[in-house]
Amino acid sequence: MAMDINDLRSILTVAGLLCFLAIVWWAYGSKSSQKGFEEAANLPFAEGNDDGAAATSHRR
């Protein structure tokens, strides 16, 4: 029995689904990285004077 293009497509679909589920588990299920994600999510709300390019628009 020879593999055809539909077998390859099925294998790639299952592999893509497994990769997606692994990323979802890493992002939401892993308790060790939850603190880092929470800190990153709150960065836009952090107070401080940074010299970012978007914050320093000069008009002439």
Buried (B, 14 or more C-beta within 10 A) or exposed (E): EEEEEEEEEEEEEEEEEEEEEEEEEEEEEEEEEEEEEEEEEEEEEEEEEEEEEEEEEEEE
